[in-house]
Amino acid sequence: MIEKMQRQQAQSDRRRTILIVIGAIVVGLAIIAYPAIRLIQDSKTKDQALTEFGVAASAASCAAITNDAAGGTQDHRPDGEKILYSVSPPSSGPHYAVWAPFDKKFYTTSDRPPVENLVHNLEHGYTILWYRDTLPKDQIDQIEKLSKSKLPDTSVGKFIAAPFKESEGKGWPEGKMLAFAHWSSPGADQKSFGHRQFCSSVSGDALKQFMEKYPAADAQEPNAG
């Protein structure tokens, strides 16, 4: 009887060991496969046109572009100082001395730098797609894919998509969930403007039109970044 119990225990131990090994293999393969799958997906996305993501511009309920009187060129403030911008989301203004990384095009609420860093990118010709942090996940996923797609040549890759919290500025127009922003260079009259366009839905088509209207070369300091 004792020998029988020992054999049964040994068999049970072997089965447990086999299950543990199989489980470890599955987890290991999953850890390896996930980044590989993401890499393949990102590679495919790079070849897709911006207009393939989201709805058509005509269906995005985009408002007319606003032209905000701009200011703040070379107005660098100490890190940590909270800057109250005259418009929400900001399209120009004082900012921190350090800009957000030039090679990162998509942020979530967990990794986004302060707004004041991102405004510095606007000074260098970036277009920023600010999106409400309350936007549904499927639309945020669309924005992430859009940020990795083939951008207009005139953008020179100067694009960032980042979340904007309701507590960070004045209220947005009713029903508008994202906004494009660009800071243009001074015109013949030496006046400079920040431009914003609010939309209700994600639209690569609408973004493309905005970026072509305000290219990266049309900036306060276009040669930086």
C-alpha positions as CSV (number, residue, x, y, z in Angstrom):
1,M,0.0,0.0,0.0
2,I,2.9,2.4,0.9
3,E,4.6,1.6,-2.4
4,K,1.4,2.2,-4.3
5,M,1.0,5.6,-2.6
6,Q,4.6,6.5,-3.4
7,R,4.1,5.6,-7.1
8,Q,1.0,7.7,-7.3
9,Q,2.7,10.6,-5.6
10,A,5.7,10.3,-8.0
11,Q,3.3,10.3,-11.0
12,S,1.5,13.3,-9.6
13,D,4.8,15.1,-9.1
14,R,5.8,14.3,-12.7
15,R,2.5,15.6,-14.1
16,R,2.9,18.8,-12.0
17,T,6.5,19.3,-13.3
18,I,5.4,18.7,-16.9
19,L,2.6,21.3,-16.5
20,I,4.9,23.8,-15.0
21,V,7.4,23.3,-17.8
22,I,4.7,23.6,-20.5
23,G,3.3,26.7,-18.8
24,A,6.8,28.3,-18.7
25,I,7.3,27.6,-22.4
26,V,4.0,29.1,-23.3
27,V,4.7,32.3,-21.3
28,G,8.2,32.5,-22.7
29,L,6.9,32.2,-26.3
30,A,4.3,34.9,-25.5
31,I,6.9,37.3,-24.2
32,I,9.0,36.8,-27.3
33,A,6.1,36.9,-29.7
34,Y,4.4,40.0,-28.5
35,P,7.2,42.5,-29.4
36,A,7.8,40.6,-32.7
37,I,4.1,41.0,-33.6
38,R,4.2,44.7,-32.7
39,L,7.3,45.1,-34.8
40,I,5.6,43.5,-37.8
41,Q,2.4,45.6,-37.3
42,D,4.4,48.8,-37.0
43,S,6.4,47.9,-40.2
44,K,3.1,47.5,-42.1
45,T,1.7,50.7,-40.6
46,K,4.7,52.7,-41.9
47,D,3.7,51.9,-45.4
48,Q,0.1,52.9,-45.0
49,A,-1.2,56.4,-46.0
50,L,-2.3,58.7,-43.2
51,T,-5.8,58.9,-44.9
52,E,-6.3,55.1,-44.2
53,F,-6.9,55.8,-40.5
54,G,-10.1,57.1,-39.0
55,V,-13.0,58.6,-40.9
56,A,-13.0,60.9,-43.9
57,A,-12.6,64.6,-43.1
58,S,-16.2,65.3,-44.1
59,A,-17.4,62.8,-41.4
60,A,-15.1,64.0,-38.6
61,S,-17.2,67.1,-37.7
62,C,-14.1,69.3,-37.8
63,A,-14.6,73.0,-36.9
64,A,-13.1,75.8,-38.9
65,I,-9.4,76.5,-38.2
66,T,-8.8,79.2,-35.6
67,N,-5.9,81.6,-35.8
68,D,-4.6,82.6,-32.3
69,A,-2.4,85.6,-31.8
70,A,1.0,83.9,-31.0
71,G,3.6,84.8,-28.5
72,G,6.4,83.3,-26.5
73,T,9.2,82.7,-29.0
74,Q,12.3,82.0,-27.0
75,D,10.4,82.6,-23.8
76,H,11.9,79.8,-21.8
77,R,10.5,79.2,-18.3
78,P,12.0,77.1,-15.5
79,D,11.1,73.5,-15.4
80,G,8.1,72.9,-13.1
81,E,6.6,76.3,-13.5
82,K,3.0,76.0,-14.4
83,I,2.2,78.1,-17.4
84,L,-1.4,79.2,-18.0
85,Y,-2.0,79.4,-21.8
86,S,-4.5,81.8,-23.3
87,V,-6.0,79.1,-25.5
88,S,-6.7,75.4,-24.9
89,P,-5.0,73.3,-26.1
90,P,-2.0,75.7,-26.6
91,S,-0.8,76.5,-30.1
92,S,2.0,78.8,-29.0
93,G,3.4,80.5,-26.0
94,P,6.1,80.3,-23.3
95,H,7.6,76.9,-22.7
96,Y,10.3,74.9,-21.0
97,A,13.8,75.1,-22.4
98,V,13.8,71.4,-23.3
99,W,11.6,70.0,-26.0
100,A,9.9,66.5,-26.1
101,P,12.0,63.8,-27.8
102,F,12.0,64.3,-31.6
103,D,11.8,60.6,-32.4
104,K,8.7,59.8,-30.3
105,K,5.4,60.4,-32.0
106,F,2.7,59.0,-29.7
107,Y,2.1,59.5,-26.0
108,T,-0.4,58.2,-23.5
109,T,-1.3,59.6,-20.1
110,S,1.4,57.4,-18.5
111,D,4.4,58.7,-20.4
112,R,3.4,62.1,-21.7
113,P,5.8,64.9,-20.8
114,P,4.5,68.3,-19.5
115,V,2.5,70.4,-21.9
116,E,5.2,73.1,-21.6
117,N,7.8,70.7,-23.2
118,L,5.5,69.9,-26.1
119,V,4.8,73.6,-26.8
120,H,8.5,73.9,-27.4
121,N,8.1,71.3,-30.2
122,L,5.5,73.6,-31.8
123,E,8.1,76.3,-32.0
124,H,10.2,74.0,-34.2
125,G,7.5,73.2,-36.7
126,Y,5.7,70.3,-35.2
127,T,2.0,69.6,-35.6
128,I,0.5,68.2,-32.4
129,L,-2.6,66.2,-32.3
130,W,-4.0,66.8,-28.8
131,Y,-6.6,64.2,-27.9
132,R,-8.9,64.0,-24.8
133,D,-7.6,61.5,-22.3
134,T,-11.2,60.3,-22.0
135,L,-11.3,59.3,-25.7
136,P,-12.5,55.7,-26.2
137,K,-9.6,53.2,-26.4
138,D,-10.5,52.1,-30.0
139,Q,-10.0,55.7,-31.1
140,I,-6.8,56.1,-29.1
141,D,-5.5,52.9,-30.9
142,Q,-6.4,54.6,-34.2
143,I,-4.4,57.6,-33.2
144,E,-1.4,55.5,-32.3
145,K,-1.5,53.7,-35.7
146,L,-2.0,57.1,-37.4
147,S,1.1,58.5,-35.7
148,K,3.2,55.6,-37.2
149,S,1.9,55.9,-40.7
150,K,3.2,57.7,-43.7
151,L,3.0,61.4,-42.9
152,P,3.0,64.2,-45.6
153,D,6.4,65.0,-46.9
154,T,6.0,68.6,-45.9
155,S,5.8,67.5,-42.3
156,V,9.4,66.2,-42.3
157,G,8.2,63.7,-39.7
158,K,7.5,66.5,-37.2
159,F,4.4,65.2,-35.6
160,I,3.3,64.2,-32.1
161,A,0.0,62.8,-30.7
162,A,-0.5,63.4,-27.0
163,P,-3.4,63.3,-24.5
164,F,-4.7,66.5,-22.9
165,K,-6.6,66.6,-19.6
166,E,-9.6,68.7,-19.0
167,S,-7.9,70.1,-15.9
168,E,-5.0,71.4,-18.0
169,G,-6.8,74.3,-19.8
170,K,-10.1,76.0,-20.7
171,G,-13.0,73.9,-21.9
172,W,-13.1,72.7,-25.5
173,P,-16.1,73.1,-27.8
174,E,-18.9,70.8,-27.1
175,G,-18.4,67.3,-28.6
176,K,-14.9,67.9,-29.8
177,M,-12.5,65.2,-28.7
178,L,-9.2,66.1,-30.5
179,A,-7.5,69.2,-31.8
180,F,-4.6,69.8,-34.3
181,A,-2.2,72.6,-33.4
182,H,0.6,74.4,-35.3
183,W,2.7,77.5,-34.6
184,S,3.4,79.5,-37.8
185,S,6.3,81.8,-38.6
186,P,5.7,85.6,-38.8
187,G,4.1,86.9,-42.0
188,A,4.9,90.0,-44.0
189,D,3.3,92.1,-41.3
190,Q,5.6,90.4,-38.7
191,K,2.6,88.9,-37.0
192,S,2.7,85.3,-35.9
193,F,-0.2,82.9,-35.3
194,G,-0.9,79.6,-33.7
195,H,-3.5,77.5,-35.5
196,R,-6.0,75.0,-34.0
197,Q,-8.7,72.8,-35.5
198,F,-11.1,70.8,-33.4
199,C,-12.6,67.5,-34.6
200,S,-15.1,65.1,-33.0
201,S,-13.6,61.9,-34.5
202,V,-10.2,60.6,-35.5
203,S,-9.5,61.5,-39.2
204,G,-6.2,61.0,-40.9
205,D,-7.7,62.7,-43.9
206,A,-8.4,65.9,-41.9
207,L,-5.0,65.8,-40.3
208,K,-3.3,65.5,-43.7
209,Q,-5.1,68.6,-44.9
210,F,-4.1,70.5,-41.8
211,M,-0.4,69.4,-42.0
212,E,-0.3,70.3,-45.7
213,K,-1.8,73.8,-45.0
214,Y,0.8,74.3,-42.2
215,P,4.0,72.5,-43.2
216,A,7.0,72.1,-40.8
217,A,8.9,74.8,-42.7
218,D,6.3,77.3,-41.6
219,A,7.5,77.7,-38.0
220,Q,9.3,80.0,-35.6
221,E,12.5,78.0,-35.7
222,P,12.0,75.4,-38.5
223,N,15.6,74.2,-38.6
224,A,15.7,72.8,-35.1
225,G,14.7,69.2,-34.6
